[in-house]
Amino acid sequence: MFKTNVGGIDRTLRILVGLALLAGFFLNADASMRWLYLVGLIPLVTGLVGTCPIYSMLGLNTCPLKKS
């Protein structure tokens, strides 16, 4: 459906950042603006799926070129 435009290192970093932010959501139960940690869902999902809509709009691609 969507073209893969997120490369390996980028995907790994997105997943790690997403998991770290979600861990902060669960570990800081008494924080006043705890809901901001849920922003971690965005990098987590884009890392797992391998496509980023913003990269598509800007014409960016961190995937290595496929050799033919």
Secondary structure, DSSP 4 states (H G I P E B T S, - for coil): -PPP---HHHHHHHHHHHHHHHHHHHH-TT-TTGGGGGGGHHHHHHHHH---HHHHHHT---SPPPP-
